[in-house]
Amino acid sequence: YAPYSADNLAGKVTNKLSLQGELGLQTDAKAPLLGMVSRLTQQKGSDVVIEAVPQLLKLGAQFAVLGSGETKLENAWRKLAAAHPGKIAVKIGYNEGLGHRIEAGADIFLMPSRFEPCGLNQMYSQRYGTPPVVHKVGGLADTVTHASLENLANGKATGFVIEQLDRNTLADTLQRAMILYRHKLAWQKLVRSGMTRDFSWTKSAHQYLGVYKKIC
């Protein structure tokens, strides 16, 4: 909906309000908006997110969900959206444009996969200034730096990493994320740290060159 950058985050709020309007969510700039663009499968941890929804709604969270997958999980998300209009928006299917608008408009991105050899959305999210919440597995562990007090202080934090995947751990981590979200300056520091991460081939290419030179 609107451009923004690590140097000028004003457009991020515009994207959030516009996304809320498009999806029929309550228009509220202060409500933590949790986004998820994913296959709705157990592998992606969608079932655990569903279990945690009641706790997170009590904390004032909103949900924007896009994806398709296991019928049982699709139906569970539809049921939640019907029970909580204005709080939960669910679109079943594939929509690339909406996927990008969720990345841009959400405050926090959910990606608690049970396993993830690489993963891309956690990198997209950091670039979009939407700190991801991930399970410490595979490529997620490799590309997201947990928002511990130390990492927040030294500017290295880019998201939230949970050690074990269950409803309580996920809900507790998201509660901490939402508390930090309400501290504007600290949250913007986290957002900018993620947006300035370099996931391009430029860095990787230099590392490959270093390996080849060492072999030679």
trRosetta pair geometry for C-beta under 8 A, 3 or more apart (Angstrom, degrees):
i j d omega theta_ij theta_ji phi_ij phi_ji
1 11 7.9 177 89 -177 81 93
1 14 5.9 -149 108 132 116 94
1 15 5.0 163 45 -108 109 62
1 18 4.0 113 -102 72 169 165
1 19 7.4 -132 -15 -44 135 73
1 101 6.8 73 -26 -133 90 102
1 104 7.3 176 21 110 82 137
1 105 7.4 57 11 -74 122 109
2 11 3.9 -151 120 -152 106 102
2 14 4.0 14 24 96 150 138
2 15 5.7 -131 43 -55 89 79
2 18 7.4 146 -6 -7 99 145
3 11 5.4 -100 90 -116 34 176
4 8 6.0 -134 -153 103 68 76
4 9 5.6 57 -179 -139 126 34
4 10 6.4 -166 -116 58 109 51
4 11 3.1 -155 -59 59 99 107
4 12 4.9 -130 96 -42 175 72
4 14 7.8 166 -51 39 120 105
4 15 7.2 -98 -2 -14 129 124
4 104 7.9 137 32 -160 113 102
4 129 7.2 -65 106 17 122 150
5 8 5.3 45 50 43 88 78
5 9 7.6 -104 71 -70 38 50
5 195 7.4 137 -177 166 51 143
6 9 7.4 8 -142 -65 23 90
6 129 7.2 176 -90 -81 66 115
6 191 7.7 177 -124 123 75 84
6 192 4.6 101 -158 -137 99 82
6 195 4.1 177 -78 100 105 135
6 196 5.5 56 -99 -55 168 92
8 11 7.1 58 122 1 92 96
9 12 4.8 -22 -179 5 80 125
9 13 7.8 79 138 -16 81 86
9 129 6.6 174 -125 -166 105 163
9 188 6.3 -139 6 -133 164 105
9 191 6.7 66 -113 114 141 145
9 192 7.8 -90 -60 -69 125 91
10 13 6.5 -53 -173 27 45 105
10 14 7.2 42 138 -14 70 107
11 14 5.1 -51 -153 37 51 119
11 15 6.2 55 149 -24 74 100
12 15 5.7 -53 -153 33 31 113
12 16 6.6 33 149 -21 63 104
12 104 7.4 -144 -128 177 62 72
12 129 5.8 -77 -103 95 135 141
12 191 7.8 2 -105 -172 168 152
13 16 5.5 -51 -150 33 36 114
13 17 6.4 30 156 -14 68 105
13 29 5.6 19 -155 -140 106 118
14 17 6.1 -58 -146 39 29 105
14 18 6.1 26 157 -16 64 113
15 18 5.8 -60 -144 41 27 110
15 19 6.1 28 157 -21 64 108
15 101 7.1 -164 -166 -158 97 68
15 104 4.3 -101 -171 135 151 100
15 105 4.2 -139 142 -87 88 71
16 19 5.8 -57 -148 35 27 109
16 20 6.4 29 154 -19 63 105
16 29 6.5 101 97 -127 130 66
16 33 5.9 166 -148 19 104 149
16 105 4.6 142 -95 -165 41 75
16 106 7.4 132 -110 -75 87 13
16 107 7.0 36 -109 -53 132 83
17 20 5.7 -51 -149 34 32 114
17 21 6.5 32 152 -18 63 106
17 27 5.8 49 -150 -153 83 98
17 29 6.2 -23 -69 -81 102 86
18 21 5.7 -55 -152 37 32 113
18 22 6.3 33 152 -21 66 105
18 101 7.7 -98 106 -164 106 114
18 105 6.6 -121 67 -104 81 129
19 22 5.6 -52 -144 35 33 111
19 23 6.1 10 163 -1 67 113
19 25 7.6 8 119 33 74 127
19 33 7.3 113 91 169 127 158
19 64 6.3 -14 157 -101 121 162
19 101 5.5 163 -99 153 103 99
19 102 6.6 126 -147 -97 139 47
19 104 7.5 168 -52 83 131 83
19 105 3.1 98 -13 159 147 170
19 106 7.3 -85 107 -49 166 59
20 23 6.4 -71 -143 48 23 96
20 25 4.1 -92 -148 75 76 105
20 26 6.8 -52 -174 83 123 32
20 27 4.9 139 112 -102 133 58
20 28 7.1 -178 -142 27 163 58
20 33 7.0 -110 -72 -99 100 141
20 62 7.4 15 -112 140 103 164
20 105 7.4 -164 -26 172 68 131
21 24 7.9 36 -176 -65 26 28
21 25 7.8 -68 -40 51 22 74
21 27 6.0 27 -67 -85 81 112
22 101 7.1 -7 50 144 160 149
23 64 5.7 -141 -46 -121 177 102
23 89 3.6 63 166 177 118 171
23 91 7.6 -101 -124 -36 102 111
24 85 7.1 -53 139 -168 117 88
24 86 6.9 -91 143 -86 77 51
24 89 5.9 142 58 -100 85 119
25 33 7.4 89 137 -119 164 113
25 62 5.3 77 -161 -169 135 139
25 64 7.0 -70 -40 -74 144 94
25 86 5.9 102 -151 -163 42 42
25 87 7.0 93 -138 -94 88 10
25 89 5.4 -87 -55 -26 98 123
26 31 6.9 74 85 -1 107 161
26 62 7.1 -143 45 -94 89 135
26 86 4.4 54 -42 -179 90 101
26 87 7.0 10 3 -71 109 54
28 31 4.0 59 99 -4 121 113
28 62 7.6 149 57 -33 111 139
30 182 8.0 47 -166 -111 93 87
31 60 5.6 -136 -133 160 80 95
31 61 7.2 130 175 -136 88 21
31 62 5.1 64 136 -15 124 113
32 59 7.6 -18 39 120 129 102
32 60 6.5 93 23 102 91 92
32 61 5.1 -43 81 -111 100 73
32 62 7.1 175 89 24 48 74
32 107 5.2 -108 -152 66 65 146
32 108 6.3 14 180 3 106 118
32 177 7.7 120 -155 113 148 93
32 178 4.6 -83 -39 -121 164 101
32 181 5.3 88 -99 92 112 167
33 61 7.7 141 -101 -165 21 68
33 62 4.8 -24 -111 71 68 108
33 63 7.8 168 -162 -83 60 16
33 64 6.2 23 177 -6 103 111
33 105 6.7 -52 111 135 151 82
33 106 4.9 -135 113 -134 98 59
33 107 4.9 116 49 2 73 93
33 108 7.5 166 85 28 47 73
34 56 7.1 -17 -6 168 153 145
34 61 5.5 14 -9 -173 116 119
34 62 6.8 174 22 83 72 49
34 63 5.3 -24 70 -105 97 65
34 64 7.3 176 87 26 47 69
34 106 6.4 32 -172 -159 14 117
34 107 7.2 -48 -72 58 44 85
34 108 5.1 -28 -110 74 72 100
34 109 7.7 147 -163 -102 62 17
34 110 5.7 47 175 -34 106 113
34 174 7.2 1 -96 -147 138 130
35 63 7.9 148 -90 -160 29 51
35 64 4.9 -19 -109 68 75 102
35 65 7.7 170 -159 -79 45 42
35 102 4.3 148 -152 169 127 97
35 103 6.7 -176 124 -82 156 33
35 105 7.2 123 -72 78 136 77
35 106 2.9 -95 -20 -65 121 159
35 107 7.9 148 -8 34 96 45
35 108 7.1 169 23 83 74 46
35 109 5.2 -32 72 -108 96 67
35 110 6.9 -172 85 12 41 82
35 130 6.6 -18 38 -178 130 146
36 46 7.6 128 162 -111 147 86
36 49 6.7 58 -81 -161 161 170
36 63 7.3 -12 11 -164 107 95
36 64 7.4 167 27 88 62 56
36 65 4.8 -2 63 -116 103 77
36 66 7.2 179 95 33 60 59
36 67 7.0 -59 127 -10 90 128
36 102 7.8 -69 46 162 25 142
36 109 7.1 133 -87 -164 48 62
36 110 4.3 -32 -84 61 103 109
36 111 7.5 166 -129 -66 81 58
37 66 4.8 -2 -114 66 76 104
37 67 6.3 148 -164 -59 40 98
37 99 4.5 96 -144 -139 148 90
37 102 5.5 147 -53 78 112 140
37 103 6.8 -45 1 -54 140 88
37 109 8.0 -38 18 -149 87 106
37 121 6.1 -174 72 -126 98 138
38 41 8.0 -124 146 25 99 77
38 44 4.7 147 171 -179 128 150
38 46 6.5 -176 103 -72 129 107
38 66 7.8 119 20 81 52 62
38 67 4.7 -29 73 -83 49 155
38 69 8.0 -22 124 -31 76 137
38 110 7.8 -80 -17 96 140 87
38 111 6.9 169 -82 -111 130 74
38 121 7.2 -80 -80 -2 83 169
39 43 7.4 9 88 66 119 106
39 44 5.4 163 72 -28 78 144
39 46 7.9 -113 109 -33 53 133
39 67 5.7 -170 -100 -171 15 121
39 68 7.0 -37 -134 75 61 50
39 69 4.5 104 175 -80 76 122
40 44 7.0 -96 -118 60 19 135
40 46 4.6 114 -152 -130 62 173
40 65 8.0 64 -88 170 113 119
40 67 4.7 143 -38 109 86 116
40 68 6.1 -75 17 176 106 11
40 69 3.5 -167 62 34 66 117
40 70 6.1 -121 110 35 84 72
40 73 4.4 -175 152 113 105 123
40 74 5.6 124 87 -68 152 68
40 77 6.6 -89 -132 -15 146 140
40 92 7.9 -46 -4 -123 145 86
41 44 5.0 92 59 12 79 99
41 46 6.2 103 45 14 25 122
41 69 4.4 -126 -51 -174 78 144
41 70 5.4 111 -109 -17 63 106
41 73 6.9 -163 -87 26 24 158
42 45 7.4 47 -175 -75 39 25
42 46 7.0 -91 -82 43 29 84
42 47 5.3 0 -108 -1 75 126
42 70 7.1 30 -19 -9 79 153
42 73 7.7 -161 -52 -57 63 140
42 114 6.7 11 142 -13 75 139
43 113 6.3 2 149 -155 67 90
43 114 5.4 -103 -146 40 43 107
43 115 6.6 -57 -157 45 90 80
44 69 7.5 -133 23 -76 131 167
44 111 7.5 -70 -165 -149 86 60
44 112 7.8 86 158 71 53 56
44 113 5.2 -42 -130 -103 42 81
44 114 7.7 -44 -18 6 10 80
45 48 4.8 -42 -171 35 84 116
45 49 6.2 89 130 -24 85 94
45 110 8.0 -134 96 160 116 97
45 111 7.6 101 47 170 127 30
45 112 3.7 -127 130 93 165 85
45 113 5.4 -128 -10 -91 109 23
45 114 5.9 158 -63 -37 83 71
45 135 6.4 162 -65 -24 150 132
45 165 5.9 -109 -116 -159 120 133
45 170 8.0 159 173 -91 126 144
46 49 5.6 -52 -151 35 37 114
46 50 6.4 42 151 -23 67 103
46 67 7.7 -136 -96 86 139 147
46 69 7.0 152 11 58 159 149
46 70 7.9 175 67 37 136 108
46 73 5.1 67 110 -168 131 141
46 77 7.7 -51 179 -56 118 120
47 50 5.6 -51 -152 33 33 115
47 51 6.6 36 150 -20 64 103
47 73 6.2 -92 -73 -102 76 114
47 76 7.9 61 -117 62 65 164
48 51 5.6 -50 -151 33 36 114
48 52 6.5 27 153 -14 65 109
48 112 6.0 -87 78 99 132 137
48 165 5.8 -95 -76 170 170 94
48 166 6.6 -137 -137 -142 120 20
48 167 5.9 -153 -160 -74 76 60
48 170 5.7 129 147 -18 112 155
49 52 5.8 -65 -150 41 32 106
49 53 6.8 58 149 -53 64 87
49 110 5.7 78 -108 168 135 148
49 112 6.7 159 -57 35 93 121
49 170 6.9 -121 -91 161 54 155
50 53 5.8 -25 -157 -13 34 118
50 73 7.0 -143 -36 -142 146 83
50 76 5.1 18 -143 137 150 133
50 77 6.9 -101 -97 -72 111 70
50 80 6.9 -144 -140 -43 86 145
51 167 4.1 -89 117 -95 120 123
52 55 5.6 -61 -169 44 64 112
52 56 5.7 56 140 -22 88 112
52 167 4.8 180 -69 -153 81 77
52 170 4.9 -97 -65 95 158 117
52 171 4.4 -166 -147 -66 109 93
52 174 7.2 112 155 20 139 142
53 56 5.7 -68 -144 42 31 108
53 57 6.1 35 161 -26 70 104
53 63 7.1 -30 -127 -43 105 151
53 80 5.8 -29 150 -142 168 143
53 88 7.4 21 -156 -89 129 139
54 57 5.9 -52 -146 30 29 112
54 58 6.9 31 155 -20 60 103
55 58 5.9 -58 -161 30 33 113
55 59 7.0 23 147 -13 64 107
55 167 7.6 124 7 166 137 100
55 171 4.4 11 96 -142 146 141
55 175 8.0 -65 146 -59 110 112
56 59 5.5 -57 -155 37 41 111
56 61 4.2 -31 159 35 96 144
56 63 7.9 82 107 -59 132 108
56 171 6.2 -133 -56 -127 85 86
56 174 5.9 -18 -108 110 114 145
56 175 7.9 -136 -107 -66 70 74
57 60 7.8 90 -178 -42 34 9
57 61 6.1 -89 -87 56 35 86
57 84 6.4 -100 -121 -129 143 153
57 87 6.0 47 -131 171 107 143
57 88 7.9 -50 -91 -47 116 107
59 174 7.7 149 66 119 156 99
59 175 5.9 -138 -107 -110 158 83
59 178 5.8 107 149 81 128 165
60 178 7.4 149 65 -175 98 143
61 87 7.9 77 99 -171 57 96
61 174 7.3 3 -78 156 151 127
61 178 6.7 -95 -75 -91 98 143
62 87 5.6 -137 -118 -159 72 52
62 88 7.2 -169 -164 -75 61 43
62 89 7.9 21 172 4 100 92
63 80 7.8 -3 61 129 150 128
63 87 7.0 39 21 143 84 67
63 88 4.4 7 56 -122 112 77
63 89 6.8 -172 97 34 68 59
63 90 7.7 7 117 -64 111 80
64 89 5.3 0 -115 65 64 107
64 102 5.1 -168 120 -129 125 104
64 105 7.1 25 25 91 170 114
64 106 5.9 -137 46 -81 122 106
65 77 5.8 -120 103 -157 154 134
65 81 7.9 -123 43 -68 118 117
65 88 7.3 2 5 -172 113 88
65 89 6.9 175 28 93 70 56
65 90 4.6 -10 69 -112 110 74
65 91 7.1 177 94 29 60 62
66 90 7.9 171 -77 -158 38 48
66 91 4.8 -5 -110 66 78 103
66 93 7.7 -54 -165 67 82 59
66 95 6.3 -97 -159 47 133 99
66 98 5.6 162 -103 116 153 115
66 99 5.8 -140 93 -87 149 71
66 102 5.9 -148 3 -25 125 156
67 92 7.3 -33 85 -129 41 50
67 93 8.0 157 151 50 9 21
68 74 6.4 17 -143 -93 61 123
68 92 5.3 85 -93 -174 86 76
68 93 5.5 48 -49 -85 124 24
68 94 6.8 -67 8 -43 119 74
69 73 5.9 -12 85 68 108 127
69 74 6.6 174 58 -51 63 95
70 73 4.5 69 73 15 98 107
70 74 6.8 -169 88 -11 46 86
71 74 5.5 -54 -144 36 32 114
71 75 6.2 29 159 -17 66 107
72 75 6.1 -60 -151 38 25 108
72 76 6.4 28 151 -22 62 107
73 76 5.4 -48 -144 33 36 115
73 77 6.5 36 156 -17 65 101
74 77 6.0 -60 -155 36 29 107
74 78 6.5 29 149 -19 65 106
74 92 5.4 62 -151 -120 110 131
75 78 5.5 -51 -146 36 35 114
75 79 6.3 39 154 -22 66 104
76 79 5.7 -52 -150 34 30 113
76 80 6.6 31 152 -18 63 105
77 80 5.6 -52 -148 36 34 112
77 81 6.3 34 154 -19 66 105
77 88 7.9 -151 -168 163 73 126
77 90 4.5 151 150 -130 108 152
77 92 7.5 145 83 -73 127 98
78 81 5.8 -56 -149 36 31 110
78 82 6.3 29 154 -18 65 107
78 90 6.1 -133 -84 87 47 144
78 92 7.2 -20 -67 -39 103 129
79 82 5.8 -56 -148 37 30 110
79 83 6.3 23 156 -15 64 111
80 83 5.8 -62 -145 41 29 108
80 84 6.1 -19 169 22 67 111
80 88 5.2 -61 131 120 96 168
80 90 7.2 97 72 -34 96 138
81 84 6.8 -81 -135 58 22 77
81 85 7.3 59 167 -87 62 56
81 88 4.6 -127 -101 109 60 103
81 89 6.3 76 -132 -123 116 20
81 90 4.2 -116 -53 13 141 109
82 85 7.3 -3 -154 -55 26 87
83 88 7.9 20 65 40 74 132
84 87 4.0 -63 158 62 108 120
84 88 4.6 67 83 10 113 107
85 88 7.8 -74 -92 50 21 71
91 95 6.5 -35 133 17 140 135
91 98 6.4 -37 71 141 161 160
95 98 3.9 30 110 25 121 116
95 99 6.3 164 90 -23 64 83
96 99 5.4 -53 -151 30 32 118
96 100 6.8 28 155 -15 65 101
97 100 6.0 -57 -157 35 33 106
97 101 6.4 27 149 -16 67 108
98 101 5.4 -55 -145 39 38 112
98 102 6.3 42 154 -22 69 101
99 102 5.9 -53 -151 33 29 110
99 103 6.6 31 150 -18 62 104
100 103 5.5 -51 -150 35 36 114
100 104 6.2 28 154 -14 67 109
101 104 5.7 -56 -144 42 32 108
101 105 5.7 15 162 -8 68 118
102 105 6.1 -64 -129 47 25 98
102 106 5.5 26 174 -26 67 114
103 106 6.7 -47 -127 28 15 106
103 109 6.9 16 -124 -93 67 131
103 121 7.6 -138 -97 -154 116 85
103 124 5.5 -59 -137 139 148 112
103 125 6.1 -128 -145 -96 94 60
103 128 4.4 174 152 -37 96 174
103 130 5.9 -155 -171 23 58 149
104 128 5.3 -115 -88 -159 52 119
104 130 7.5 -129 -102 -38 14 127
106 109 5.9 107 100 -76 139 70
106 130 5.1 63 84 -142 90 135
107 130 6.6 160 162 -135 12 81
107 181 6.0 55 162 -137 136 135
108 130 6.6 168 -110 -178 12 80
108 131 5.9 -30 -120 73 70 81
108 132 7.6 124 -174 -114 64 23
108 133 6.2 30 173 -20 110 108
108 174 7.1 128 134 -137 160 90
108 177 5.6 84 -111 146 145 139
108 178 7.7 -72 -25 -72 149 73
108 181 7.2 -76 -47 -76 113 135
109 121 6.8 -158 166 152 138 102
109 122 7.3 175 102 -110 130 52
109 125 3.9 -104 21 -123 158 142
109 130 4.7 82 -33 130 106 111
109 131 7.1 -169 23 94 85 31
109 132 4.3 -40 75 -102 105 72
109 133 7.0 -178 84 16 51 69
110 132 7.6 172 -74 -154 9 72
110 133 5.6 -16 -113 57 55 105
111 116 7.7 46 160 -78 106 162
111 119 6.9 106 169 -160 139 135
111 121 5.6 171 -91 91 140 117
111 122 5.3 -130 69 -69 159 93
111 125 7.5 -145 -13 -14 131 149
111 132 5.3 -15 25 -167 117 119
111 133 6.8 153 36 75 64 54
111 134 5.0 -14 86 -98 95 83
111 135 7.9 -121 117 8 64 76
111 140 6.7 -170 118 -113 113 127
112 133 6.4 -21 -60 120 93 90
112 134 6.4 173 -94 -147 47 31
112 135 4.6 84 -162 -37 65 99
112 162 6.6 1 -125 40 109 130
112 165 5.7 141 166 -127 110 107
112 170 5.9 -26 -84 -108 165 121
113 116 4.1 87 85 -48 151 113
113 119 6.9 -155 8 -88 150 129
113 134 7.2 -12 22 -154 84 84
113 135 5.7 -135 61 38 50 116
113 137 6.4 -113 93 62 91 126
113 138 7.8 -44 94 42 127 122
113 140 6.4 171 43 -33 109 144
114 135 6.8 -1 -95 77 24 164
114 137 7.1 32 148 2 28 168
114 165 6.2 -125 -101 52 67 167
115 137 5.3 -114 -120 155 47 146
115 138 6.0 86 -173 -21 65 130
116 119 4.3 23 168 -50 126 116
116 134 7.8 -80 34 -162 153 114
116 135 7.7 132 3 64 117 97
116 137 5.6 112 29 96 82 103
116 138 4.4 -165 79 67 60 133
116 139 5.5 -94 123 45 94 91
116 140 5.0 65 68 -23 136 106
117 138 5.1 -106 -105 -157 17 141
117 139 6.1 37 122 -17 34 110
118 138 6.9 -84 -47 154 21 116
118 139 3.9 82 -151 -53 28 159
119 122 5.2 33 135 13 125 110
119 123 7.4 143 117 -8 81 92
119 134 7.8 104 147 -132 169 134
119 138 7.0 122 -10 105 109 115
119 139 4.5 -177 27 86 92 121
119 140 5.4 36 27 -63 160 79
119 143 7.3 -151 79 37 108 137
120 123 5.7 -65 -164 40 46 108
120 124 6.1 47 144 -22 79 104
121 124 5.2 -47 -141 37 40 115
121 125 6.0 46 156 -27 68 102
121 132 7.3 129 122 -107 82 138
122 125 5.6 -47 -146 31 31 116
122 126 6.9 33 154 -19 60 101
122 132 4.4 -125 -133 59 78 174
122 134 5.5 17 -107 -70 137 139
122 139 7.6 164 45 120 131 94
122 140 5.6 131 -30 -121 165 78
122 143 5.8 123 106 93 120 120
122 144 5.5 -78 175 -54 130 117
122 159 7.0 -47 -162 -43 100 174
123 126 5.9 -49 -151 32 35 109
123 127 6.6 33 151 -15 64 107
123 143 5.8 -54 -74 167 91 146
123 197 7.8 -123 -145 101 77 130
123 199 4.8 98 -160 -113 126 172
124 127 5.7 -65 -156 40 32 111
124 128 6.0 21 153 -12 70 113
125 128 5.7 -62 -143 44 30 106
125 130 4.5 -91 -162 82 82 94
125 131 7.0 62 144 -173 111 5
125 132 4.3 103 86 -57 152 102
125 159 7.4 68 105 -94 124 130
125 194 7.4 -47 116 170 72 142
126 129 7.8 42 -180 -69 30 24
126 130 7.7 -100 -66 58 21 58
126 131 7.2 46 -100 -110 65 46
126 132 6.7 -60 -50 -3 78 104
126 143 7.8 -135 -8 152 146 99
126 144 7.4 -163 -61 -105 126 79
126 158 5.2 10 -124 176 123 119
126 159 6.7 -82 -82 -45 98 114
126 194 3.4 -130 -153 -176 82 102
126 195 6.7 -161 156 -66 65 35
126 197 5.3 -5 140 32 137 134
126 199 7.7 115 71 -27 126 130
127 194 7.3 -105 -41 143 25 87
127 195 6.2 82 -149 -131 31 57
127 197 7.4 -99 -71 60 67 94
127 199 7.2 -87 -57 26 114 124
128 195 7.6 -128 59 -100 10 89
129 191 4.3 38 -159 -172 90 104
129 192 7.4 12 -117 -71 102 39
129 194 6.4 145 -111 79 39 112
129 195 4.9 2 -73 -65 83 117
130 191 7.8 31 -57 -128 24 94
130 194 7.9 -113 50 108 33 152
131 147 7.3 25 -170 -45 147 132
131 158 6.6 180 -126 157 88 47
131 159 4.5 169 -173 -108 82 64
131 160 6.6 75 147 -10 114 85
131 177 7.1 -163 96 -148 127 118
131 190 5.6 -10 -70 143 140 117
131 191 6.6 -98 -40 -89 96 61
131 194 5.8 -170 -93 -34 71 155
132 140 8.0 -121 123 -146 135 98
132 144 5.8 -96 73 -107 111 139
132 158 8.0 12 33 129 86 85
132 159 4.3 -11 59 -136 67 144
132 160 7.3 -143 105 38 46 70
133 159 6.6 -159 -73 175 34 100
133 160 4.5 -13 -112 70 75 110
133 162 7.0 37 178 -19 89 106
133 170 7.4 99 148 -150 133 81
133 173 6.1 134 -149 122 121 122
133 174 6.2 -12 -98 -82 166 83
133 177 6.4 -78 -77 -49 119 159
134 140 3.9 -161 169 -172 137 124
134 141 7.7 -152 119 -59 123 47
134 144 5.1 133 30 29 136 159
134 159 6.4 43 5 129 101 138
134 160 7.3 151 23 84 61 57
134 161 5.7 -20 72 -110 85 67
134 162 7.3 -165 96 21 37 79
135 140 6.2 63 66 93 57 155
135 161 7.6 79 -164 -161 11 66
135 162 5.6 -41 -108 67 57 94
135 165 4.8 -8 -113 -73 134 112
136 140 6.9 -142 -119 101 23 104
136 141 4.6 67 -164 -92 65 106
136 161 5.0 72 -75 174 92 108
136 162 6.6 -140 -14 82 88 40
136 163 5.5 -6 17 -112 136 43
137 140 5.7 40 62 45 63 114
137 141 5.9 161 42 -23 8 109
138 141 6.4 130 60 19 27 96
138 142 7.1 -59 142 -2 43 107
139 142 5.1 -58 -145 39 41 116
139 143 5.8 11 166 -3 75 117
140 143 6.6 -74 -138 45 23 92
140 144 5.9 -16 180 13 66 119
140 161 7.4 150 142 -122 97 97
141 144 7.3 -67 -116 47 17 86
141 161 6.8 88 -112 -146 63 135
143 199 7.2 39 -146 -105 121 119
144 158 5.8 -135 -148 85 59 103
144 159 4.1 -51 -159 55 113 129
144 160 7.7 -36 160 47 129 25
144 161 5.6 154 105 -70 112 103
145 151 5.7 -171 150 -159 106 143
145 156 5.2 -95 148 144 155 87
145 157 5.5 -142 109 -123 98 33
145 158 4.7 79 42 17 89 93
145 159 7.0 113 55 34 47 74
145 161 7.8 -79 176 -21 13 126
145 193 8.0 -86 63 141 123 126
146 151 6.2 130 86 25 60 158
146 157 6.6 -51 112 -127 31 90
146 159 7.2 -53 -103 86 37 63
146 160 6.3 53 -140 -142 71 35
146 161 4.0 -84 -81 27 102 106
147 151 6.1 -132 -130 85 28 116
147 152 5.5 53 -166 -65 78 101
147 157 4.0 81 -105 -166 62 137
147 158 7.8 -148 -63 41 83 23
147 159 6.7 -129 -29 106 98 16
147 160 5.4 -39 21 -84 107 72
147 176 8.0 173 89 128 117 114
147 177 7.4 108 49 -102 147 78
147 180 6.8 -17 149 -77 149 176
147 190 6.0 4 -109 -122 125 129
148 151 4.7 86 49 13 81 102
148 152 6.8 -145 88 -7 38 87
148 157 6.9 -167 33 -88 53 117
149 152 5.8 -55 -145 37 28 112
149 153 6.3 28 156 -21 63 109
150 153 5.8 -59 -151 35 28 111
150 154 6.4 2 162 1 66 110
151 154 6.3 -64 -137 49 30 94
151 155 8.0 -102 173 60 55 17
151 156 4.5 -89 -152 73 84 95
151 157 3.8 111 127 -61 106 87
152 155 7.9 36 180 -69 26 28
152 157 4.8 -6 -76 2 57 146
152 180 7.9 -126 -113 -135 144 135
152 186 6.6 16 -174 -164 124 104
152 189 7.3 88 -166 101 77 124
152 190 6.8 -32 -122 -78 88 99
155 189 6.6 -99 -114 176 78 106
155 193 5.6 -178 -179 -98 69 121
156 193 6.8 138 -165 -166 8 138
157 190 5.5 -43 103 -122 108 89
157 193 6.0 79 74 88 56 159
158 190 7.1 151 -121 -172 25 74
158 193 5.3 -131 -87 115 72 101
158 194 4.0 121 -154 -89 90 83
158 197 6.1 30 -114 -48 150 136
159 190 8.0 128 -68 178 31 109
159 194 6.6 82 -47 -93 84 130
160 173 5.3 141 159 173 131 112
160 174 7.7 153 95 -81 161 48
160 176 7.4 147 -127 84 137 108
160 177 5.3 -76 -41 -76 153 118
162 165 6.6 109 105 -85 124 57
162 169 5.2 116 -164 145 127 113
162 170 6.2 -42 -71 -87 169 59
162 173 5.1 -94 -80 -43 107 159
163 169 7.3 -110 53 -162 72 143
164 169 5.4 163 77 -39 81 171
165 169 7.0 -128 -122 71 16 131
165 170 7.0 36 -150 -53 58 108
166 169 5.1 83 56 15 79 105
166 170 6.9 -155 86 -6 35 93
167 170 6.0 -65 -149 40 25 108
167 171 6.0 19 160 -16 66 112
168 171 5.8 -56 -141 40 29 109
168 172 6.0 29 159 -19 65 109
169 172 5.8 -55 -143 37 27 110
169 173 6.3 26 158 -18 63 108
170 173 5.9 -59 -148 37 28 109
170 174 6.3 22 157 -14 65 109
171 174 5.8 -58 -145 41 29 108
171 175 6.3 36 153 -25 64 104
172 175 5.6 -50 -149 31 31 115
172 176 6.7 30 152 -16 63 102
173 176 5.8 -53 -154 35 33 110
173 177 6.4 35 147 -20 65 105
174 177 5.2 -49 -145 36 38 116
174 178 6.2 37 155 -19 68 103
175 178 5.8 -55 -146 37 30 108
175 179 6.5 35 151 -21 63 103
176 179 5.6 -50 -149 32 34 114
176 180 6.5 32 153 -15 65 104
177 180 5.8 -57 -152 39 32 110
177 181 6.3 43 147 -31 65 104
178 181 5.1 -41 -145 26 37 123
178 182 7.0 38 156 -20 61 98
179 182 6.2 -58 -162 30 32 108
179 183 7.5 20 145 -10 62 102
180 183 5.8 -61 -159 37 43 105
180 186 5.8 -105 -163 111 86 121
180 187 5.8 137 141 -81 81 85
180 190 7.0 53 149 -15 131 153
181 187 5.2 76 -129 -104 38 141
182 187 7.7 120 23 -38 18 136
183 186 4.3 16 111 32 116 117
183 187 6.0 146 79 -23 64 91
184 187 5.8 -64 -145 38 24 109
184 188 6.2 21 161 -18 65 108
185 188 5.9 -54 -145 36 29 109
185 189 6.6 34 153 -22 62 103
186 189 5.7 -53 -154 31 32 115
186 190 6.7 33 149 -18 64 103
187 190 5.6 -54 -155 35 36 112
187 191 6.3 37 149 -20 68 106
188 191 5.3 -49 -143 37 36 115
188 192 6.1 34 158 -18 67 105
189 192 6.0 -55 -144 38 27 107
189 193 6.4 34 153 -25 61 106
190 193 5.7 -55 -152 30 29 115
190 194 6.8 24 154 -13 63 104
191 194 6.1 -63 -159 37 30 107
191 195 6.3 25 152 -18 67 111
192 195 5.5 -55 -141 38 35 112
192 196 6.2 23 163 -12 68 111
193 196 6.5 -67 -148 40 24 101
193 197 7.4 46 149 -45 58 91
194 197 5.8 -33 -161 -6 39 116
198 202 6.9 -70 179 65 123 107
198 203 5.0 116 120 -30 121 136
199 203 7.9 -67 -122 38 12 127
200 203 6.3 108 69 8 73 88
200 204 7.6 -145 110 9 46 96
201 204 5.2 -66 -146 52 49 110
201 205 5.3 57 153 -34 81 104
202 205 6.0 -53 -146 29 21 111
202 206 7.0 19 155 -15 57 104
203 206 6.0 -58 -158 33 32 109
203 207 6.7 30 148 -18 65 106
204 207 5.5 -56 -153 35 37 113
204 208 6.4 38 150 -20 69 102
205 208 5.6 -51 -150 35 34 112
205 209 6.4 37 151 -20 65 104
206 209 5.5 -50 -148 35 34 115
206 210 6.5 41 151 -24 63 102
207 210 5.6 -49 -153 31 33 116
207 211 6.8 35 150 -19 63 101
208 211 5.7 -53 -154 33 36 111
208 212 6.4 32 151 -16 68 105
209 212 5.7 -55 -146 39 34 110
209 213 6.2 33 156 -19 67 106
210 213 5.8 -54 -144 37 29 109
210 214 6.4 31 155 -21 63 106
211 214 5.7 -57 -151 34 30 112
211 215 6.5 30 152 -20 65 104
212 215 5.7 -53 -150 33 33 112
212 216 6.4 29 153 -16 66 107
213 216 5.7 -56 -146 40 33 110
